[in-house]
Amino acid sequence: MSKRYELAKKYNEKYKSSLKPCSYCGCKDINITTDRYDSKNVWSVNCSNCGDCIAFKTSIKEAIRLWNERNVK
């Protein structure tokens, strides 16, 4: 498995309980993923049901904070 996959798995285990349900569909199965962009790790938090996402933040904590602070009207 890739290093990025292992890192995302570690952060999912560590932070999954602190992620709020999806603001759009209410799903509680929220995932943290990582990718490479411009030679840097970037992080996304996304809903496994509807695909809503906070994407490509350079800080995992920023991605989580933005996910949890979303307010859909």
Order of alpha helices (4+ residues) and beta strands (2+ residues): alpha-beta-beta-beta-alpha
